[in-house]
Amino acid sequence: MGNEDAVFYSRVLTELTLSFHIIYATIGVGVPLMIMIAQWIGIKKNDEHYILLARRWARGFVITVAVGVVTGTALGLQLSLLWPNFMELAGNVIALPLFMETFAFFFEAIFLGIYLYTWDRFENQKKHMLLLIPVAAGASFSAVFITIVNAFMNAPQGFDLVDGQIININPLIAMFNPAMPTKVAHVVVTAYMTSAFILAAIAAFRLLKGSNHIYHKKALYLTMKLGLIFSIATAVIGDFSGKYLAEYQPEKLAAAEWHLETEEGAPLYLFGVLKDGKVKYAIKIPFALSILAHSNLHAEVTGLNQFPADEIPPLYIHYLFDIMVSIGMWMTVLSAVYVFGKWKGWAFVKANWYRGFIVAGGPLTVIAMEAGWWFAEVGRQPWILRGIMRTSEAATTSGQVNLMLVLFAGLYLILGIGSIVVLTRMFRRNPVEKELEDRHAEIGGDLV
């Protein structure tokens, strides 16, 4: 295997691992907050349905955490095995957030174990709910610290590079780089949004399958409200992300928007195709790119003509951007209509066809999340450490990466199928109706 093949297979394996891991990682970040909100509402309203909602979500969450640990470990291992030159150059600079991410995960895992073990050992539900605060905080900070590493790769700072050696390392300056605020905010908020819409899809699916239980209706309404809140927040943060790209990674913004020539009052292109150096069949929104980049109708936006050809990211990231934004806008509208419709008493939001859209929204938000990560990673190319080290310079020269790809693909297939089977059987064998009956019998027995 030549060096080019090693680079190719290293990129494919890393992308495969990230694509699989990010599903479980996103659920791992977002679901603890959903559990805490459900339990808090249950306590506040003295509503056993919300308490049970928190309990059942927590059970399923444990399975996703277990798979996330395996895939996260694989990702960390591959970072050293597949990209040794990168880790040798930048490893000391980004070691602190990597360590802190591990600490945040263990912090979350310890309190999650205590929370699950003590469900029936607290007479006061409020005290039991307090255990969820470190769980949710640990999950979110785990995402914060690992995203800081990714942000550093996009905007490296906090060191001096002399004769190929990194000196004068300042980990805190490296962590608080220009890419950090928007990237961290976007990752965390989209994790909340994605988790809310996945849980909403599950509730809508149960209603579509014939269950008319109030438990599922409450779950659907709660998660759609949360999904709406976080989708709006995602749109606001996305605007800040566009302004960051315009200032610090203009080549990525230009490639994403197919902005070929530097101009003032730049339009925004949605969809379309790039043919013979021209954008065709696209939806053209006048001045929109200038507004996105600089909040000014007539601002100048740097085009691809300003960059060397070997430093321009692959132009297919335009489609990834379109997928991410289109699905995000669709889910915002879908959830807004549902929440407003429930408030106004519109019958159609309870119809099966509308619930079918909500069910489809679960996998759609996962696709949007995947497209967002591919856009983030491919859009940084050809750099692994922007402006300092190219991806081709960072990869291993091992001839066994293709074998590793096959083995890890097999592992992910087993983990994916296994987690789906376990979760399905877990809830199918213990439906909501049965659990509520058992709970009532237990309470009645205590009273007798």
HUHUGI-V82179 format. One record per residue. N is the residue number from 0. SS is DSSP state (a for helix, b for strand, c for the rest). Layout:
n = [N & N]
ss = [SS & SS]
This chain:
n = [0 & 1 & 2 & 3 & 4 & 5 & 6 & 7 & 8 & 9 & 10 & 11 & 12 & 13 & 14 & 15 & 16 & 17 & 18 & 19 & 20 & 21 & 22 & 23 & 24 & 25 & 26 & 27 & 28 & 29 & 30 & 31 & 32 & 33 & 34 & 35 & 36 & 37 & 38 & 39 & 40 & 41 & 42 & 43 & 44 & 45 & 46 & 47 & 48 & 49 & 50 & 51 & 52 & 53 & 54 & 55 & 56 & 57 & 58 & 59 & 60 & 61 & 62 & 63 & 64 & 65 & 66 & 67 & 68 & 69 & 70 & 71 & 72 & 73 & 74 & 75 & 76 & 77 & 78 & 79 & 80 & 81 & 82 & 83 & 84 & 85 & 86 & 87 & 88 & 89 & 90 & 91 & 92 & 93 & 94 & 95 & 96 & 97 & 98 & 99 & 100 & 101 & 102 & 103 & 104 & 105 & 106 & 107 & 108 & 109 & 110 & 111 & 112 & 113 & 114 & 115 & 116 & 117 & 118 & 119 & 120 & 121 & 122 & 123 & 124 & 125 & 126 & 127 & 128 & 129 & 130 & 131 & 132 & 133 & 134 & 135 & 136 & 137 & 138 & 139 & 140 & 141 & 142 & 143 & 144 & 145 & 146 & 147 & 148 & 149 & 150 & 151 & 152 & 153 & 154 & 155 & 156 & 157 & 158 & 159 & 160 & 161 & 162 & 163 & 164 & 165 & 166 & 167 & 168 & 169 & 170 & 171 & 172 & 173 & 174 & 175 & 176 & 177 & 178 & 179 & 180 & 181 & 182 & 183 & 184 & 185 & 186 & 187 & 188 & 189 & 190 & 191 & 192 & 193 & 194 & 195 & 196 & 197 & 198 & 199 & 200 & 201 & 202 & 203 & 204 & 205 & 206 & 207 & 208 & 209 & 210 & 211 & 212 & 213 & 214 & 215 & 216 & 217 & 218 & 219 & 220 & 221 & 222 & 223 & 224 & 225 & 226 & 227 & 228 & 229 & 230 & 231 & 232 & 233 & 234 & 235 & 236 & 237 & 238 & 239 & 240 & 241 & 242 & 243 & 244 & 245 & 246 & 247 & 248 & 249 & 250 & 251 & 252 & 253 & 254 & 255 & 256 & 257 & 258 & 259 & 260 & 261 & 262 & 263 & 264 & 265 & 266 & 267 & 268 & 269 & 270 & 271 & 272 & 273 & 274 & 275 & 276 & 277 & 278 & 279 & 280 & 281 & 282 & 283 & 284 & 285 & 286 & 287 & 288 & 289 & 290 & 291 & 292 & 293 & 294 & 295 & 296 & 297 & 298 & 299 & 300 & 301 & 302 & 303 & 304 & 305 & 306 & 307 & 308 & 309 & 310 & 311 & 312 & 313 & 314 & 315 & 316 & 317 & 318 & 319 & 320 & 321 & 322 & 323 & 324 & 325 & 326 & 327 & 328 & 329 & 330 & 331 & 332 & 333 & 334 & 335 & 336 & 337 & 338 & 339 & 340 & 341 & 342 & 343 & 344 & 345 & 346 & 347 & 348 & 349 & 350 & 351 & 352 & 353 & 354 & 355 & 356 & 357 & 358 & 359 & 360 & 361 & 362 & 363 & 364 & 365 & 366 & 367 & 368 & 369 & 370 & 371 & 372 & 373 & 374 & 375 & 376 & 377 & 378 & 379 & 380 & 381 & 382 & 383 & 384 & 385 & 386 & 387 & 388 & 389 & 390 & 391 & 392 & 393 & 394 & 395 & 396 & 397 & 398 & 399 & 400 & 401 & 402 & 403 & 404 & 405 & 406 & 407 & 408 & 409 & 410 & 411 & 412 & 413 & 414 & 415 & 416 & 417 & 418 & 419 & 420 & 421 & 422 & 423 & 424 & 425 & 426 & 427 & 428 & 429 & 430 & 431 & 432 & 433 & 434 & 435 & 436 & 437 & 438 & 439 & 440 & 441 & 442 & 443 & 444 & 445 & 446 & 447]
ss = [c & c & a & a & a & a & a & a & a & a & a & a & a & a & a & a & a & a & a & a & a & a & a & a & a & a & a & a & a & a & a & a & a & a & a & a & a & a & a & a & a & a & a & a & a & c & c & a & a & a & a & a & a & a & a & a & a & a & a & a & a & a & a & a & a & a & a & a & a & a & a & a & a & a & a & a & a & a & a & a & a & a & c & a & a & a & a & a & a & a & a & a & a & a & a & a & a & a & a & a & a & a & a & a & a & a & a & a & a & a & a & a & a & a & a & a & a & c & c & c & c & c & c & c & a & a & a & a & a & a & a & a & a & a & a & a & a & a & a & a & a & a & a & a & a & a & a & a & a & a & a & a & a & a & c & c & c & c & c & b & b & b & c & c & b & b & b & c & c & c & a & a & a & a & a & c & c & c & c & a & a & a & a & a & a & a & a & a & a & a & a & a & a & a & a & a & a & a & a & a & a & a & a & a & a & a & a & a & c & c & c & c & c & a & a & a & a & a & a & a & a & a & a & a & a & a & a & a & a & a & a & a & a & a & a & a & a & a & a & a & a & a & a & a & a & a & a & a & c & a & a & a & a & a & a & a & c & c & c & c & c & c & b & b & c & c & c & b & b & b & c & c & b & b & b & c & c & b & b & b & c & c & b & b & b & c & c & a & a & a & a & a & a & a & c & c & c & c & c & b & b & c & c & a & a & a & c & c & a & a & a & c & c & c & c & c & a & a & a & a & a & a & a & a & a & a & a & a & a & a & a & a & a & a & a & a & a & a & a & a & a & a & a & a & c & c & a & a & a & a & c & a & a & a & a & a & a & a & a & a & a & a & a & a & a & a & a & a & a & a & a & a & a & a & a & a & a & a & c & c & c & c & b & b & b & c & c & c & b & b & a & a & a & a & c & c & c & c & c & c & a & a & a & a & a & a & a & a & a & a & a & a & a & a & a & a & a & a & a & a & a & a & a & a & a & a & a & a & c & c & c & a & a & a & a & a & a & a & a & a & a & a & a & a & a & a & a & c]
